[in-house]
Amino acid sequence: MIPAAARRRTARVGITSALVAGAVASLACGTPAWGATGTDLPSTVATRSAPGSIVSDVTWTLPASARSGDSLRLSLPEHPAGVLRDGPVVAHSGVIVGVAALDTDGQLTLVLNDAADDPGNRTGEAIVTTTETTTPGAPESFSFPAAGRLGADDVPGAFHGIADRSLANKYGLWIESEPATVRWTIETPRGPWDVITVADAAPAGQSFDCTAGVSVRSTTRTDPGTGYLIDLERVPDERVSVTCGESELRVDVTAVGDGEIVEVAFDGLVEGGIRDVENTATVTGTRIGAPTVIRHTTLESLVAPRPVPSETTTPPLPTETTPPMPDRLAATGGSPAVATAGVTLAALCALLGAAALGIARRGRHRRSGA
């Protein structure tokens, strides 16, 4: 019988061994990561484009450490600005393992549910489709006042600050002539414009000198220090339409490019000689607004088809057939009845022989016993 102290030592050794074994197993297997956030979703992505749509085939496998509640991410840069909220993600097994959302930068986020913990639900394939619907822009019109003031003592070259090129601007300078003449210059806001229109009406005591002509030039460059227009070039005649009268002036310029500023210059006659004058024109820019593009994203999971067992045909079991008895025995010429009687007689003889042999053996036993 084992003493009590020995039994206690044995129990302690067993418990210690179990704890050590558990620790080794924990180190060998690792600790699963619960609630991980921002882990990349291992996947392969094949993307193809068609007019108005982008389609990505995503085959994914959950990381070994992923569990319910984890948030996994997948970059789909070809699908920016798509609209996708709470799209169900289905594994190959046909079970929903989480929901996905796509942000405006093309980052897909998958949040896992309890079904993702099942090893049978850890792979899948999804088709992510983003479609574009484009609505043409509507016509837009913008009006800019251009007020010009010129004093009797103003001289050319005075710097009045850098002009705001998002607005229209108007300047004037005196030209030595008789009668008194002002050279008015109107600068339009930066393009683009489908059409830019400069309309001016002569105030009382002034008129336009159409015989002097109307200058129409443009540029995309300004002096960095003063903001003045530089490198001006004449606008081609096919882009310009001018209507000039003594009291009204209208200039239309088409196809004004991005950043292009148009300058319109003309002469105005002032009655009564040099004096303080004012003149306000209106600049109108029209264009077709930017088209509206709406992007919509869908996610469709593909379920792996279940294998269908092949149909096999089981051959029928062979059946034993007894050949028919011949009408006459080949060797003896006897009939079937005679043959059957012979078999029965042979069996009877065998039984009688066995009985006689048993009687004889019992007789020998008695003699030997006596």
Salt bridges, closest charged atoms under 4 A:
ASP40 OD1 - ARG73 NE 2.65
GLU132 OE2 - ARG295 NH1 2.37
GLU140 OE1 - ARG287 NE 3.83
GLU187 OE1 - ARG165 NH1 2.53
ASP200 OD2 - LYS170 NZ 2.78
ASP231 OD2 - ARG221 NH1 2.38
ASP237 OD1 - ARG234 NH2 2.56
ASP252 OD2 - ARG250 NE 2.94
GLU260 OE2 - ARG239 NH2 3.17
GLU263 OE1 - ARG217 NH2 3.04
ASP267 OD1 - ARG183 NE 2.18
GLU278 OE2 - ARG149 NE 3.58
